[in-house]
């Protein structure tokens, strides 16, 4: 096939690129059609059933195109040659450059016969029509379901290796893909999207499916439990999730590449989420209780069989089904809670290289998914309408606002400055090194953002005073202050007896420097009737992390001031937020080489927490594990102290902390790895 070739014949002629699409008015289909019509002189022929023409009319209005660009071809996926008339067949023969097959049944509640007839026989008739029309290439949109319940990593070249195809949906997706592979007489390409959710920017979705089955359960938890209560869950199966806009963009891009015929492409995210991780991410968007500890599935293999049978006997099927019905979860979905498969997507990644198309991390768009579900798909939304208070977006919060970020040339501060500039804020980037400030300004300028740099050593109170004088002269005020600049020291108390200056310098920067900024900028905030101070604290303040007595004490001092000041200034419109950050992969932790082997979050994820603080203006943002640590220190102080002491003895002071040269350990012990996973994000 020569991509971009022109076939002009019959009553349809005059355009350079012609597409035929089944399922054009479906969820993925309408986003794909929008991409296809953006190509120069493009036309889409859409299969439409009798009585469904209104859907195509609605799509035309949505896209702003006419009937000559988005052409209705009447037919039915369940008929021979899709029921397309002889006249339309003659007119389209030799004209279609790309034939996209998206129409299928994806409904866990559908009966097996319906799925077999539509997904398998429908694909056979679609393939025959594409061959009769002499289409340039047949693009079959399959699913990761074609891999069945394969235990391990399923690659794009694997097919026959699929296992566990007992479920009708898994089986029919596998067999329909087999038809294309074995019977197609024209060039073909196969695409396997993973679980497709709503649009990453708008959250738009057309039905409750996949991860959405968990939304009602999490909403009910939110209704009955305060969100600070930490929960214990299980890891569960693997869930690979992608937004519909990524799938449509990737389909469009790969379909128009010269190479790729006879190949399969996994349109999947680079990482999968366990059931526990996914529920925790959703709960974060819902402001529901979160899963502080997720137990490994292997723990349950140790449960005696007689106990498992006893629990099963105590949970009658009718009771379980009633509970699932109350949560709007079809019983057939339960088998996928332990889904074992992960997916290699190297070929798709290579095809999308340099295109700017990549699947975003779920955390970056889960709030949009939750908000859309709560406002449009929640079956109880009518009853809950009065309770829903849509939050402003980040651009709505910061556009036209002056935001100061300290420590803004690396790590968390830099990632935050870039996000805020992209959202429309005037960002004041503050750091010590002029050269690094210039680099950050250049990156913000590349984004089209507005920023101004100020060189300041926040630990020098005179330097802070000069900074505030310049900022007030230049801007008159600061709307949002992000106290991010900080110093961390990892050293045991027993090795600090002769290092009192460790405590002095952490207090100087982490407490006195941040406090000086707050005190100097506060008068203008009060005068203007509002302001927001965000202090970057540490999970160590909640968990009393060993080896961090100097660092934690300085952060705890700022936390205590914040609580007092918030109580005094609430009526002035001043908001304070403390973020108890878990361990973040930044230059600040680089000297401690053991951290190369323990779980951390990225600066971008930390910046997302700061942006969330700006949008929601909560009193505190913390991980569930941090909150659980604080609760445990209050409820069971001796037990918690023993746990922390165990971690202290399990790890050791670094060579650098003892005055030696630090080397990166090749690996850590199994005990250290298990402990760091169980207490993910805590500093040890």
SEGU-92366 format. One line per field, with one value per residue (C-alpha): residue in one letter; x negated, y negated, z negated. Coordinates in pm, 1 decimal. Example, Ala and Ser with C-alpha at 12.3 -4.5 7.8 and 13.67 -1.06 7.14 Angstrom:
r A_S
u -1230.0_-1367.0
v 450.0_106.0
w -780.0_-714.0
This chain:
r X_X_X_X_X_X_X_X_X_X_X_X_X_X_X_X_X_X_X_X_X_X_X_X_X_X_X_X_X_X_X_X_X_X_X_X_X_X_X_X_X_X_X_X_X_X_X_X_X_X_X_X_X_X_X_X_X_X_X_X_X_X_X_X_X_X_X_X_X_X_X_X_X_X_X_X_X_X_X_X_X_X_X_X_X_X_X_X_X_X_X_X_X_X_X_X_X_X_X_X_X_X_X_X_X_X_X_X_X_X_X_X_X_X_X_X_X_X_X_X_X_X_X_X_X_X_X_X_X_X_X_X_X_X_X_X_X_X_X_X_X_X_X_X_X_X_X_X_X_X_X_X_X_X_X_X_X_X_X_X_X_X_X_X_X_X_X_X_X_X_X_X_X_X_X_X_X_X_X_X_X_X_X_X_X_X_X_X_X_X_X_X_X_X_X_X_X_X_X_X_X_X_X_X_X_X_X_X_X_X_X_X_X_X_X_X_X_X_X_X_X_X_X_X_X_X_X_X_X_X_X_X_X_X_X_X_X_X_X_X_X_X_X_X_X_X_X_X_X_X_X_X_X_X_X_X_X_X_X_X_X_X_X_X_X_X_X_X_X_X_X_X_X_X_X_X_X_X_X_X_X_X_X_X_X_X_X_X_X_X_X_X_X_X_X_X_X_X_X_X_X_X_X_X_X_X_X_X_X_X_X_X_X_X_X_X_X_X_X_X_X_X_X_X_X_X_X_X_X_X_X_X_X_X_X_X_X_X_X_X_X_X_X_X_X_X_X_X_X_X_X_X_X_X_X_X_X_X_X_X_X_X_X_X_X_X_X_X_X_X_X_X_X_X_X_X_X_X_X_X_X_X_X_X_X_X_X_X_X_X_X_X_X_X_X_X_X_X_X_X_X_X_X_X_X_X_X_X_X_X_X_X_X_X_X_X_X_X_X_X_X_X_X_X_X_X_X_X_X_X_X_X_X_X_X_X_X_X_X_X_X_X_X_X_X_X_X_X_X_X_X_X_X_X_X_X_X_X_X_X_X_X_X_X_X_X_X_X_X_X_X_X_X_X_X_X_X_X_X_X_X_X_X_X_X_X_X_X_X_X_X_X_X_X_X_X_X_X_X_X_X_X_X_X_X_X_X_X_X_X_X_X_X_X_X_X_X_X_X_X_X_X_X_X_X_X_X_X_X_X_X_X_X_X_X_X_X_X_X_X_X_X_X_X_X_X_X_X_X_X_X_X_X_X_X_X_X_X_X_X_X_X_X_X_X_X_X_X_X_X_X_X_X_X_X_X_X_X_X_X_X_X_X_X_X_X_X_X_X_X_X_X_X_X_X_X_X_X_X_X_X_X_X_X_X_X_X_X_X_X_X_X_X_X_X_X_X_X_X_X_X_X_X_X_X_X_X_X_X_X_X_X_X_X_X_X_X_X_X_X_X_X_X_X_X_X_X_X_X_X_X_X_X_X_X_X_X_X_X_X_X_X_X_X_X_X_X_X_X_X_X_X_X_X_X_X_X_X_X_X_X_X_X_X
u 0.0_-120.5_3.0_171.6_261.7_577.1_854.5_1132.7_1426.3_1807.5_2014.9_1757.9_1455.1_1253.0_1081.9_729.4_787.7_1088.5_1166.3_1431.9_1512.9_1736.8_1836.4_1784.0_2040.4_1907.5_1688.2_1345.3_1492.8_1611.7_1272.4_1093.7_1323.0_1237.6_864.8_913.9_1110.9_827.1_618.1_617.9_904.8_1017.9_1355.1_1497.9_1757.3_1934.7_2142.3_2480.1_2773.8_3125.3_3269.4_2927.0_2873.1_2931.8_2605.6_2413.2_2594.0_2490.7_2130.5_2135.5_2257.3_1996.9_1717.0_1854.1_1852.4_2114.1_2261.5_2007.2_1717.7_1879.0_2082.6_2346.2_2322.6_2631.6_2582.8_2554.8_2254.9_2461.6_2553.6_2370.9_2111.6_2251.0_2570.2_2402.0_2598.6_2461.9_2459.4_2249.3_2017.7_1963.5_1908.6_1657.2_1457.4_1096.5_1166.1_1103.4_746.4_795.1_1068.5_1105.9_1305.5_1411.2_1766.6_1798.5_1985.7_1800.2_2045.6_1969.6_2343.1_2406.4_2490.8_2238.5_2435.4_2466.4_2095.8_1999.4_2225.9_2121.2_1755.8_1660.5_1907.5_1926.3_1549.9_1562.3_1820.8_1634.5_1314.5_1495.9_1640.4_1300.1_1156.2_1441.7_1383.1_1010.8_927.8_565.9_529.2_756.3_711.7_860.0_912.8_890.5_819.6_570.5_852.3_718.8_439.1_694.9_571.1_207.0_-9.4_-307.1_-410.1_-225.7_-417.2_-285.9_-414.8_-231.1_109.6_137.3_-10.0_316.0_466.6_780.6_1019.9_1327.2_1499.5_1707.9_1560.1_1199.6_1270.6_1451.3_1183.4_918.4_1105.7_1196.5_829.1_746.1_974.9_780.2_446.9_544.3_795.2_726.3_640.5_542.3_275.5_378.3_273.7_404.3_431.0_486.3_590.9_591.5_879.8_1008.2_1137.6_1257.0_1080.6_770.9_867.3_1246.2_1314.8_1579.4_1700.8_2013.8_2076.4_1972.4_1714.4_1379.8_1230.9_1556.6_1716.5_1509.3_1631.9_1960.5_1788.5_1537.1_1813.5_1999.9_1680.8_1650.8_2006.7_1957.8_1591.8_1381.4_1108.0_827.3_896.6_631.3_753.5_586.9_645.9_492.5_273.3_507.8_461.0_302.3_491.3_351.8_550.0_539.2_758.3_962.3_779.8_448.7_602.8_750.4_426.8_218.7_452.4_444.6_67.1_-31.8_224.1_61.2_-293.2_-446.2_-560.1_-347.5_-144.0_-101.6_-190.2_-15.8_-46.7_29.1_191.5_117.4_-31.5_-393.3_-292.4_-4.8_163.2_250.9_611.2_502.3_302.0_586.2_841.3_604.2_564.9_942.6_996.9_753.1_965.3_1283.7_1135.5_1232.7_1038.3_726.1_539.0_236.7_126.9_183.3_122.3_-57.3_158.7_-85.3_23.2_356.6_197.5_91.5_450.9_557.5_805.7_1057.2_1063.8_1121.0_1407.0_1556.8_1553.0_1705.5_1982.5_2057.3_2105.7_2399.4_2399.2_2730.0_2590.7_2278.0_2480.7_2710.6_2409.5_2262.9_2596.3_2604.8_2262.6_2358.8_2095.2_2188.4_2089.6_1902.7_1655.8_1529.6_1309.8_1099.2_1005.0_709.4_616.6_257.9_137.5_-99.8_-175.6_-490.6_-436.2_-779.4_-659.8_-384.3_-626.2_-871.1_-593.6_-489.1_-843.3_-888.8_-512.8_-445.0_-178.6_-210.9_24.3_31.9_8.5_347.1_278.0_253.7_614.2_803.8_967.5_1124.8_1255.3_1405.2_1567.0_1726.0_1853.9_1998.3_2172.4_2283.8_2263.0_2333.5_2680.9_2751.2_2635.1_2986.1_3013.6_2660.6_2676.5_2704.1_2396.1_2171.6_1950.6_1734.8_1387.9_1215.5_942.1_577.0_579.1_888.2_707.9_378.5_444.0_337.7_206.1_-146.5_-292.4_-629.8_-811.5_-1133.8_-1391.9_-1257.3_-1556.6_-1547.8_-1331.9_-989.8_-1025.3_-1116.4_-843.3_-592.1_-708.2_-667.8_-316.6_-204.4_-350.7_-172.3_152.1_120.3_-36.0_-302.9_-567.5_-840.2_-1118.5_-1350.0_-1682.4_-2045.4_-2217.0_-2164.5_-2267.7_-2008.7_-1746.9_-1817.3_-1772.3_-1434.2_-1324.5_-1420.2_-1210.1_-912.0_-955.5_-952.1_-614.6_-482.4_-459.3_-534.2_-803.5_-1063.7_-1367.0_-1505.6_-1837.8_-1807.4_-1954.6_-1645.0_-1861.3_-2001.7_-1732.0_-1882.7_-1869.3_-1502.7_-1427.5_-1592.6_-1397.6_-1063.7_-1149.9_-1225.8_-912.6_-683.2_-842.4_-796.7_-454.4_-305.9_-209.1_-224.7_101.9_-38.8_-362.7_-509.6_-776.7_-964.8_-1334.1_-1469.1_-1765.4_-1761.2_-2016.4_-2011.8_-2217.8_-2148.5_-2135.1_-2427.9_-2641.5_-2528.9_-2657.2_-2943.2_-2733.0_-2497.4_-2529.9_-2321.0_-2022.6_-2102.2_-2129.3_-1814.8_-1619.5_-1770.9_-1646.4_-1347.0_-1191.8_-1334.3_-1380.4_-1029.3_-884.2_-1056.7_-901.5_-555.1_-582.1_-710.2_-451.6_-152.1_-68.9_-1.7_209.3_420.5_457.2_582.8_825.0_673.2_371.6_250.9_-64.1_-174.5_-448.7_-631.1_-678.1_-768.1_-604.1_-869.6_-677.5_-384.3_-588.3_-875.6_-1129.8_-1453.7_-1785.1_-1601.8_-1574.6_-1727.9_-1518.9_-1192.1_-1224.7_-1263.9_-965.1_-758.9_-828.0_-692.4_-389.9_-313.4_-341.9_-113.9_160.3_150.6_140.6_423.6_648.7_568.7_594.0_889.7_1122.4_871.6_910.9_565.6_536.8_254.4_177.9_-84.8_-200.8_-369.7_-568.6_-680.8_-1029.7_-1077.3_-1344.2_-1526.7_-1889.1_-1830.3_-1824.0_-2096.2_-2381.5_-2207.1_-2274.7_-2054.9_-1755.5_-1834.1_-1678.0_-1370.4_-1028.5_-1004.0_-770.8_-888.0_-917.9_-629.3_-405.8_-510.0_-428.8_-84.1_-28.8_-115.8_118.6_390.2_328.8_374.3_700.4_859.4_688.8_704.6_547.5_316.5_217.9_49.3_16.8_235.8_-70.3_-175.6_169.1_177.3_-163.4_-36.1_276.0_70.6_-171.3_132.8_326.4_45.6_-272.7_-475.1_-391.9_-464.5_-792.2_-893.5_-814.1_-1016.4_-1303.7_-1300.3_-1338.7_-1616.7_-1813.7_-1743.8_-1902.4_-2222.4_-2382.0_-2539.2_-2915.5_-2867.7_-2685.9_-2981.8_-3231.4_-3333.7_-3283.5_-2940.4_-2916.1_-2597.9_-2509.1_-2455.4_-2146.0_-1971.5_-1875.5_-1541.8_-1441.9_-1523.4_-1335.9_-1028.4_-1032.4_-1065.9_-778.6_-554.8_-630.1_-658.5_-766.6_-892.6_-1249.5_-1475.2
v 0.0_-349.8_-574.9_-884.6_-732.5_-868.5_-644.8_-831.0_-641.8_-633.0_-903.3_-956.1_-1132.1_-1446.4_-1398.0_-1269.0_-1042.7_-821.3_-616.5_-359.2_-320.7_-75.7_-186.7_-550.8_-679.8_-462.6_-596.6_-542.7_-578.6_-937.5_-1051.1_-863.1_-1014.5_-1360.5_-1287.7_-1140.3_-1439.8_-1672.4_-1532.7_-1745.1_-1664.7_-1372.1_-1200.0_-933.7_-677.1_-564.6_-248.1_-345.3_-123.0_-219.9_-430.2_-547.4_-825.3_-1079.2_-967.7_-1053.7_-1386.6_-1464.0_-1373.8_-1601.9_-1891.1_-1815.3_-1818.0_-2098.4_-1895.5_-1830.7_-1515.9_-1523.5_-1487.6_-1240.4_-1018.0_-773.0_-421.4_-230.3_123.3_349.8_527.0_843.4_878.7_1028.4_781.2_558.2_508.1_244.5_193.6_306.2_-54.0_-169.5_126.0_33.9_-333.5_-259.9_12.6_-100.3_-422.4_-337.5_-400.9_-285.1_-60.3_-85.8_183.9_74.3_207.0_481.3_576.1_489.7_560.6_802.6_859.1_953.2_1315.8_1541.0_1586.7_1212.3_1161.9_1448.2_1331.6_966.7_993.1_1296.1_1318.9_938.5_922.8_1190.5_994.7_667.2_824.1_957.9_613.3_448.3_703.3_648.2_272.4_334.5_123.3_15.5_146.1_314.7_170.0_405.6_254.0_555.9_546.5_667.7_911.9_1118.3_1231.0_1388.7_1442.1_1500.0_1505.6_1282.2_1026.4_1058.9_908.8_760.6_1065.4_1312.5_1450.9_1830.2_1812.6_1665.0_1864.2_1859.2_1781.9_1923.2_1585.7_1504.5_1157.4_1276.0_1564.3_1359.7_1088.6_1358.0_1540.4_1222.7_1126.7_1476.2_1418.1_1107.9_1282.1_1597.2_1489.1_1131.8_1099.2_732.5_566.0_548.4_401.1_496.2_264.3_381.0_94.0_164.3_57.1_-262.4_-535.4_-890.5_-1181.8_-1289.8_-1658.0_-1656.2_-1316.2_-1246.4_-885.6_-719.8_-434.9_-274.1_-10.3_129.4_-83.4_-279.0_19.5_-78.7_-438.1_-370.6_-156.4_-433.7_-694.8_-492.4_-466.2_-842.7_-880.5_-671.7_-724.1_-1038.2_-1060.1_-1057.4_-697.0_-475.1_-147.6_187.8_361.5_619.5_573.3_771.8_806.5_586.2_303.3_118.8_-197.5_-451.8_-755.6_-757.0_-1058.4_-869.0_-568.8_-783.9_-979.3_-660.8_-485.5_-781.4_-821.0_-454.8_-393.0_-658.0_-527.8_-349.1_-47.9_168.9_401.5_749.5_628.7_580.3_270.8_254.5_-81.7_-54.3_-262.5_-201.4_-83.2_116.2_58.5_323.1_326.0_169.4_-104.2_-185.4_-210.9_-435.5_-668.5_-686.7_-747.1_-1037.3_-1207.3_-1131.8_-1262.4_-928.0_-714.7_-579.7_-251.0_-306.1_57.8_300.1_663.0_880.8_1147.1_1416.6_1369.2_1529.2_1839.0_1924.3_1927.6_2289.3_2424.4_2512.6_2148.1_2028.0_2274.7_2160.7_1797.7_1890.3_2084.4_1786.3_1566.1_1708.1_1625.7_1440.7_1217.4_1142.4_1065.2_835.0_647.3_614.6_492.8_223.4_110.7_130.3_400.7_694.6_1028.0_1122.1_839.0_1006.9_1252.1_963.3_836.4_1075.4_1011.2_1144.1_1003.3_718.4_593.1_510.8_212.2_158.0_165.6_-89.1_-311.3_-302.9_-387.7_-684.1_-807.0_-1180.8_-1223.1_-1363.6_-1095.4_-897.5_-756.8_-987.4_-850.8_-782.5_-1023.4_-1314.9_-1284.2_-1078.3_-1394.8_-1464.8_-1107.1_-1125.0_-1464.5_-1355.1_-1030.4_-1208.7_-1469.3_-1253.3_-876.8_-827.1_-665.5_-859.2_-1195.6_-1341.4_-1276.7_-1401.5_-1706.0_-1953.4_-1803.5_-1837.1_-2143.0_-2139.3_-2268.2_-2524.8_-2402.7_-2486.3_-2753.3_-2908.6_-2920.3_-3069.9_-3263.2_-3621.8_-3533.7_-3591.9_-3267.8_-3248.4_-2912.5_-2877.8_-2615.6_-2643.8_-2533.7_-2159.3_-1875.8_-1953.9_-2332.5_-2327.4_-2078.1_-2295.6_-2617.7_-2462.6_-2335.7_-2669.3_-2866.0_-2635.5_-2700.4_-3077.6_-3197.4_-3464.5_-3251.5_-3403.0_-3144.4_-3178.5_-2999.0_-3069.7_-3002.7_-3258.8_-3017.6_-2759.7_-3031.9_-3128.3_-2765.9_-2744.3_-3077.3_-2949.4_-2633.1_-2838.3_-3071.2_-2766.1_-2676.7_-3024.7_-3098.3_-3411.4_-3406.5_-3622.8_-3498.4_-3616.9_-3504.3_-3449.6_-3230.3_-3164.1_-3063.0_-3420.4_-3637.3_-3958.4_-3802.9_-3716.3_-4076.7_-4203.7_-3948.6_-4062.6_-4430.5_-4356.2_-4143.8_-4404.2_-4674.2_-4462.7_-4308.0_-4472.0_-4141.0_-3761.4_-3566.0_-3217.6_-3131.4_-2781.8_-2733.2_-2450.6_-2529.5_-2296.7_-2109.4_-1744.1_-1569.1_-1190.9_-1113.8_-925.0_-1115.3_-908.1_-1036.3_-1397.1_-1471.8_-1679.7_-1823.0_-2069.8_-2284.5_-2023.4_-2130.5_-2498.9_-2499.8_-2291.4_-2525.4_-2828.1_-2727.9_-2502.1_-2709.2_-3058.9_-3125.6_-3002.8_-3188.2_-3513.7_-3491.5_-3430.9_-3720.0_-3961.5_-3872.3_-3838.0_-4211.9_-4252.8_-3934.3_-4065.0_-4402.8_-4238.2_-4017.4_-3678.6_-3463.1_-3105.3_-2971.9_-2618.6_-2472.1_-2163.2_-1946.6_-1578.3_-1244.7_-1218.4_-1471.7_-1227.4_-908.6_-1040.1_-900.1_-778.9_-940.3_-1260.3_-1431.5_-1756.9_-1767.7_-1652.1_-1893.2_-2190.8_-2086.5_-2016.9_-2370.2_-2512.6_-2281.3_-2406.6_-2770.9_-2703.9_-2556.2_-2852.3_-3114.4_-2947.2_-2975.1_-3344.5_-3448.3_-3246.2_-3549.3_-3748.9_-3507.5_-3356.8_-2985.0_-2758.4_-2412.2_-2172.8_-1896.9_-1606.3_-1480.0_-1117.4_-1036.4_-1219.1_-1142.7_-1478.1_-1600.0_-1644.6_-1266.7_-1188.0_-1168.8_-874.9_-607.0_-341.4_-548.3_-435.3_-102.6_-205.4_-328.6_-703.7_-937.0_-1162.3_-1542.1_-1560.2_-1359.1_-1585.9_-1891.3_-1741.5_-1737.3_-2107.9_-2187.8_-1987.6_-2199.8_-2516.9_-2392.3_-2245.5_-2460.3_-2182.5_-2213.6_-1920.7_-1681.7_-1360.3_-1002.0_-745.2_-580.6_-910.7_-964.4_-607.0_-662.5_-967.2_-782.0_-482.7_-702.4_-836.6_-512.6_-257.4_-454.9_-160.8_68.6_-206.9_-292.2_73.2_76.7_-238.9_-104.0_213.6_1.4_-196.4_119.1_273.8_-17.8_-199.8_-543.1_-614.6_-638.0_-1005.9_-1065.6_-908.9_-1125.1_-871.0_-843.0_-718.0_-439.8_-324.4_23.2_276.3_401.7_400.3_700.4_875.7_759.4_397.0_419.6_571.8_314.8_20.6_153.4_201.9_-149.9_-313.5_-677.7_-684.1_-804.8_-540.7
w 0.0_77.6_-199.0_-62.9_275.6_441.6_565.7_747.7_887.8_907.1_739.9_461.6_603.2_573.3_233.4_165.5_-135.8_-196.3_-506.4_-586.2_-954.6_-1138.4_-1485.7_-1385.0_-1633.1_-1915.5_-2191.9_-2033.4_-1685.3_-1716.3_-1847.9_-1568.6_-1303.7_-1435.8_-1384.4_-1038.1_-915.3_-1011.6_-727.7_-415.0_-176.6_-393.8_-381.0_-611.2_-509.8_-826.7_-854.7_-1003.7_-1095.4_-998.6_-1277.6_-1400.7_-1147.9_-1426.7_-1589.6_-1275.8_-1249.2_-1606.0_-1525.6_-1220.3_-1437.4_-1699.0_-1442.0_-1228.4_-905.4_-640.0_-486.3_-202.4_-447.3_-687.4_-460.9_-585.6_-442.9_-549.3_-672.2_-975.7_-1126.9_-1164.0_-794.8_-497.0_-366.8_-645.5_-447.3_-228.5_94.1_430.5_548.0_255.1_302.5_668.5_589.0_311.8_487.9_527.8_340.3_-26.2_-142.4_-502.9_-640.5_-1019.8_-1199.6_-1548.1_-1578.5_-1840.2_-2154.7_-2470.8_-2747.0_-3028.9_-3072.5_-2705.3_-2628.3_-2458.5_-2134.4_-2076.4_-2135.2_-1907.0_-1626.6_-1636.7_-1730.3_-1520.2_-1231.7_-1217.5_-1173.6_-902.3_-701.2_-759.6_-628.2_-321.3_-249.1_-282.7_-39.0_206.0_190.0_250.7_-54.2_-88.0_-441.7_-696.0_-1046.6_-1304.0_-1648.4_-1874.6_-2250.1_-2506.6_-2584.3_-2292.0_-2524.9_-2756.3_-3111.1_-3017.0_-3330.0_-3253.8_-2992.8_-2660.2_-2367.5_-2042.2_-1851.3_-2074.0_-1981.3_-2000.7_-2351.9_-2489.1_-2775.2_-2989.1_-2705.5_-2878.7_-2906.1_-2592.7_-2552.1_-2577.4_-2340.5_-2075.9_-2070.1_-2025.4_-1749.0_-1560.2_-1559.3_-1431.3_-1132.7_-1030.7_-1072.4_-884.1_-621.5_-515.5_-146.6_-184.6_-401.1_-767.3_-1098.3_-1442.6_-1741.9_-2098.5_-2325.2_-2697.2_-2923.6_-2762.4_-2991.5_-2936.5_-2770.9_-2964.4_-2949.0_-2975.9_-3134.8_-2867.7_-2876.2_-2741.0_-2987.2_-3313.9_-3233.8_-3350.5_-3632.0_-3655.6_-3829.1_-4135.4_-4144.0_-4321.9_-4586.8_-4655.5_-4662.5_-4926.1_-5133.1_-5110.6_-5237.2_-5550.4_-5646.5_-5699.1_-5437.5_-5693.0_-5794.2_-5629.4_-5478.3_-5425.8_-5093.4_-4861.9_-4559.1_-4333.5_-3958.3_-3693.2_-3523.5_-3223.3_-3155.5_-2870.8_-2791.8_-2471.3_-2323.5_-2340.0_-2163.5_-1885.5_-1838.4_-1830.0_-1583.2_-1348.3_-1366.7_-1325.3_-1048.5_-831.2_-862.0_-565.2_-767.4_-990.6_-769.7_-912.4_-1260.8_-1592.9_-1814.2_-2185.8_-2258.7_-2627.7_-2905.8_-2998.9_-3346.9_-3488.8_-3824.8_-4077.8_-4195.2_-4523.7_-4350.4_-4113.4_-4394.4_-4587.2_-4286.9_-4237.9_-4609.6_-4592.7_-4327.0_-4521.1_-4848.3_-4996.4_-5247.3_-5081.8_-5093.5_-5316.5_-5308.4_-5021.9_-5114.0_-4861.3_-4693.4_-4803.3_-5164.4_-5081.6_-4934.6_-5289.2_-5413.4_-5476.0_-5223.7_-5493.3_-5602.8_-5246.9_-5204.7_-5533.5_-5428.9_-5093.7_-5264.6_-5487.7_-5178.6_-4979.7_-4609.2_-4629.6_-4906.3_-4703.2_-4391.2_-4588.9_-4723.3_-4373.5_-4236.6_-4503.9_-4383.8_-4013.2_-3952.9_-3724.3_-3886.3_-3566.2_-3636.0_-3952.4_-3762.2_-3632.3_-3978.7_-3972.2_-3607.4_-3570.9_-3238.3_-3160.6_-2810.6_-2619.3_-2386.4_-2235.3_-1874.5_-1939.5_-2133.2_-1842.9_-1596.9_-1812.5_-1875.7_-1811.2_-1759.4_-2105.5_-2151.2_-2473.2_-2731.9_-3036.6_-3390.0_-3545.1_-3833.2_-3591.1_-3467.2_-3726.6_-3865.1_-3524.9_-3506.3_-3854.4_-3800.7_-3470.5_-3622.1_-3924.1_-3707.7_-3413.5_-3477.1_-3846.4_-3858.5_-4180.2_-4046.3_-4057.6_-4428.7_-4493.7_-4267.6_-4552.8_-4717.3_-4413.9_-4421.8_-4108.5_-4187.1_-3968.6_-3737.6_-3797.0_-3521.1_-3680.0_-4015.3_-3896.7_-3576.0_-3636.4_-3984.4_-4113.5_-4250.9_-4424.8_-4429.1_-4627.6_-4533.8_-4180.4_-3972.4_-4037.6_-4162.4_-4303.5_-4271.1_-3903.2_-3811.9_-3999.5_-3833.7_-3487.8_-3562.7_-3705.2_-3413.9_-3169.9_-3360.6_-3318.5_-3644.6_-3669.7_-3836.7_-4052.5_-4054.0_-4352.1_-4402.1_-4482.2_-4147.8_-3871.1_-3593.7_-3695.7_-3726.8_-3365.8_-3257.1_-3430.2_-3277.9_-2932.9_-2976.7_-3092.8_-2795.6_-2564.2_-2714.3_-2644.4_-3016.2_-3216.6_-3484.6_-3657.2_-3845.5_-4177.0_-4322.0_-4695.9_-4968.6_-5179.1_-5475.6_-5483.3_-5641.6_-5498.2_-5152.2_-5211.9_-5310.9_-4991.0_-4785.4_-4925.5_-4866.5_-4498.2_-4452.5_-4611.2_-4394.8_-4079.4_-4143.0_-4449.3_-4610.9_-4596.8_-4575.3_-4641.0_-4821.3_-4782.1_-5049.9_-4880.2_-4940.3_-5205.7_-5347.3_-5455.3_-5673.9_-5727.0_-6035.3_-6357.8_-6683.9_-6817.4_-6530.8_-6577.5_-6928.9_-6785.3_-6498.2_-6663.3_-6350.6_-6162.8_-6369.4_-6334.8_-5957.3_-5898.4_-6126.0_-5952.4_-5606.5_-5668.6_-5947.4_-5987.1_-5613.8_-5526.3_-5824.5_-5723.5_-5376.8_-5520.0_-5765.1_-5499.4_-5234.6_-5467.0_-5509.3_-5135.7_-5133.8_-5424.0_-5257.0_-4938.2_-5131.0_-5058.0_-4988.6_-5001.6_-5170.2_-5082.6_-5300.4_-5176.0_-5481.2_-5513.5_-5581.7_-5853.4_-6064.8_-6075.0_-6115.3_-6331.4_-6088.8_-6247.2_-6135.9_-6041.2_-6380.6_-6251.1_-5933.5_-6090.3_-6383.5_-6149.2_-5940.3_-6253.2_-6373.3_-6048.3_-6070.6_-6422.8_-6318.1_-6022.1_-6238.3_-6475.8_-6200.4_-6007.6_-6312.4_-6349.8_-5984.0_-5852.3_-5869.9_-5661.9_-5369.6_-5419.5_-5349.4_-5465.0_-5328.6_-5461.8_-5226.3_-5404.0_-5107.6_-5091.0_-4964.5_-4632.6_-4374.0_-4383.5_-4408.3_-4783.7_-4841.1_-4583.2_-4840.4_-5010.7_-4750.9_-4911.6_-4799.1_-4442.9_-4541.7_-4742.7_-4622.3_-4561.5_-4377.7_-4095.2_-4110.6_-3863.6_-4096.5_-4384.6_-4171.4_-4105.9_-4483.4_-4499.7_-4210.3_-4386.7_-4698.2_-4493.9_-4346.0_-4662.1_-4929.1_-5192.1_-5536.3_-5470.5_-5194.5_-5300.4_-5186.9_-5358.6_-5504.9_-5661.2_-5812.4_-5937.6_-6098.0_-6283.4_-6399.0_-6513.3_-6707.0_-6891.9_-6941.9_-6981.5_-7053.7_-7185.7_-6893.5_-6643.8_-6811.7_-6786.0_-6413.5_-6352.2_-6561.4_-6352.2_-6039.0_-6204.0_-6284.1_-5944.5_-5760.7_-5855.0_-5839.6_-5504.8_-5463.9_-5379.5_-5707.9_-5889.6_-5703.8_-5439.3_-5064.4_-4962.4_-4703.3_-4535.7_-4668.5_-4391.7_-4569.1_-4902.3_-5110.1_-5067.4_-5415.1_-5331.1_-5001.4_-5168.3_-5449.2_-5209.5_-4995.7_-5297.1_-5421.6_-5081.0_-5090.4_-5448.5_-5501.0_-5662.2
